[in-house]
Amino acid sequence: MINHTPSKARDGLRAIVRPVAMSVILALWMMRSAHAEDAVQFNTDVLDVKERANIDLSQFSQAGYLMPGNYQLTLQLNKIELPEQSIAFIAPENDPKGSEACLTPDIVKQLGLKDATLRQATWWHNGQCLDLASVEGMTVRPDLGGGALYISIPQAWLDYTAENWDPPSRWDEGIPGVLFDYSMNAMRSRQQSGEHSQSVSGNGTSGVNIGPWRIRADWQAQYNRNSGEGSDTQKNWDWNRYYAYRAVKALRAKVLLGENYLDSSLFDSFRYSGISLVSDDNQLPPNLRGYAPEVAGVAKTNAKVTISQQGRVLYETTVAAGPFRIQDLNSAVSGKLDVKVEEQDGSVKTFQVDTASIPYLTRPGLVRYKFSTGRPSDYDHHTQGPEFATGEFSWGINNGWSLYGGALLAGDYKALSLGIGRDLLTLGALSADVTQSSAEIPGVATKRGKAYRLSYSKRFDDYDSQVTFAGYRFAERNYMGMAQYLDKRYHDDNNSSSDKELYTITLNKQFRPLNLSAYLNYSHQTYWDRRASNTWNLSIANFFDMGRFKNVSLSLTAFRSQYNSAKDDGIYLSLNLPWGDTGTLSYNSQLSSTESSHTLGYYDRLDDNNSYRVNAGSTSDGRGTGSGYFTHDGDLASMTGNASFTGSDYRAVGLSMQGGMTATPHGAALHRTNTAGGARMLVDTDGVSGVPVRGAGGIVRTNAFGKAVVSDISSYYRNSVNVDLDALPDNIDATRSVVQGTLTEGAIGYRQFGILAGEKAMAILRLADGSTPPFGAEVRNKNGIQTGIVGENGRVWLGGLRSGEQMSVYWNDGVQCRIDLPTPLPTLDKTLLLPCHDE
């Protein structure tokens, strides 16, 4: 069979083959190279006679040669990417015709060389450029087409690194900018009685980044309106916290000025205005970090979950009916958390979670510390109470033992703590401490008491780094924490409870051979002056195959919440079967002490950014139920819409939205976000809109200005952001599709992708005198990206053609002429004739 290729297809095929053939010819010309540093010799006899006099192969004659000058290049150190910066290429004194990258002292600092290696290094060009030969095994290779400078250094000469973690010398403080992040939730319901209720709540963070400083203000707002008997309207907007912080790299710590909540592993948390210097576990390698608290529960209907501490909202989200587990709280959160679950049927459930901390262990020879000073303050920004100072430490005595302790001094209140920790190796880690408090309250006898604590933990690295925690605490009747002392001394609050005993356990374990996972969260708190409270949540899930259904899941969740004389017990059973390509069919059964319900549901993920869930069922008394849940992760925000009903009892709809705005000197963008005020990456595609970018939170597309913000970047982790090449339009190419960065907390990173957007066509270049640029001349766009190499008779395959754009043609170590592309572009299925005018 003979295939007849259409004319356009043949033209396109030739357009592809020509540049490939040119590359093969250039490779065949390389005849010899006596040494790696020698210039490559070319045999030009294969060219036409008249073409031999018009040739410039200087760019190919030396490996990695770039003409002297300054270039904006991204540093690629081994497999790690460092920010783009200006790199000077200078001719060495011993080679006036050569060119070598000048790595300045500032650039070398980013490489993370060991001190011993730096002491042996030598410099040239008046001490401004590193002598590459003085670092054994170090090589540097520029790639102008990819916009990168590849640096290879033996790992033995570099500071300690781990997977996805870099030493402080490579941390990026980001660029200046402003941000405004928000989380909004709205709900409207109608009860059988005819009463309507509407509520809108929100919280978030606004701020400014200046150098290493992060200036922040947290806000929260609430609007509630009830119609019917006893109707009322409530609304408020509060700026509940003003503060500024920065990382102190040399100390592996964070300093914070302004309003804060005491971050302590020994003493109870309270609000204050002042200054703190705290060792930041997030700046340590991942295997040495602590863990963030978790909140688990079960929602009867679509519900809003609010987590707060001392009146300040820490986290608010909408969850679908069924078990929920919130794991993305800040690891710096400590003390008791108030959890409120507002169901769409109007019921509200509240309980408390006491955040657990792993045993206070420290690596041998190191000291971790926390210092804070200031005055206690209230929610209205008023200071009240004595000035205080607190400090605590943990000292790694040797491989097995750690000693820790601290003191809190505040006028008539004092507390001292001392403890010891033991690393039990394969058996986990154990710590025990005792705290003595003394509080003098006018008109009340001085109260002195002790609190004892025992903690155990084990991290299962072989099981997805899951954490097991167990703890016990006992407080004597006269023991007082600082927050309790302030309530009784300055607020005449005699209703605050005195803690007695606290048992906590958090277990998350996977049994891989059985495809079984188990999760247990348990807390039992007793008090000296009121009834005990209990919360526990047990989940067991199994994955298996059943006939033609693969990866079927069966899970059982049992829960109890007993707080302030309110009790809520229940069991939740769920069976999920894969249905179709992306869908899941489910059966859910929920049993409680008062009622039961059975529900059939279907979940499907439409694409990377959209998913939905629908449910229908009945209750034990015969009432029909139904609910729907739709989630859209948009480029500008994440949005969730939901609706539910139960018989004629109630009908409710809800909407939630999370997002933010980030503006910098390099551009601005609206974006979605989950962590308010957190680190983020602004990516730039040189004005090209609609480029799909994949980051930690999924795929976003660049806006009309070619900007996008990838939020929820993990601080002090090496994060990668890449262009989704499979989803790129045909007229866009990515010369550099992956960028990386290790950002400090709250930083706004900035990275540029190498994007070549526009049409492609074969062209002939002509100079003013009718001649052509020499064979091997380069054509570059305004960003210095190579768009083509001139072949015989001025022919060149050009990419990135955009109407009205200007391109430059380089030979003889400089720009010799420029091309002005016509507006509009002519038909591109024919060869273009483009004049190249002088500079």
Buried (B, 14 or more C-beta within 10 A) or exposed (E): EEEEEEEEEEBBEEBEEBBEEBEEEBEEBEEEEEEEEEBBEBEEEEBEEEBEEBBBBBBBBBEBBBBBEEBEBBBBBEEBBBBBBEBBBBBBEEEEEBBBBBBBEEBBEBBBBBEEBBEEBEBBBEEBBBBBEEBEEBEBEBBBBBBBBBBEBEEEBBBEBEEBBBBBBBBBBBBBBBBBBBBBBBBBBBBEEEBBBBBBBBBBBBBBBEEBBBBBBBBBBBBBBBBEEEEEEEEEEBEBBBBBBBBBBEBBBBBBBBBBBBBBBBBBBBBBBBBBBBBBBBBBBBEBBBBBBBBBBBBBBBBBBBBBBBEBBBBBBBBBBBBBBBEEBBBBBBBBBBBBBBBBBBEEBBBBBBBBBBBBBBBEEBBBBBBBBBBBBBEEBEBEBBBBEBBBBBBBEEEBBBBBBBBBBBEEBBBBBBBBBBBEEEEBBBBBBEBBBBBBBEEEEEBBBBBBBBBBBBBBEEEEEBBBBBBBBBBBEBBBBBBBBBBBBBEEEEEBBBBBBBBBBBBBBBEEEEBBBBBBBBBBBBBBEEEEBBBBBBBBBBBEEEEEEEEBBBBBBBBBBBBEEEEBBBBBBBBBBBBEEEBBBBBBBBBBEEEBBBBEBBBBBEEEBEBBBBBEBBBEEEBEBBBBBBBBBBBBBBBBBBBBBBBEBBBBBBBBBBBBBBBBEBBBBBBBBBBBBBBBBBBBBBBBBBBBBBBBBBBBBBBEBBBBBBBBBBBBBBBBBBBBEEBBEEBBBBBBBBBBBBBBBBBBBBBBBBBBBBBBBBBBBBBEEEEBBBBBBBBBBEBBBBBBBBBBBBBBBBBBBBEEBEBBBBBEBEBBBBBEBEEEBEEBEEEBEBEBEEE
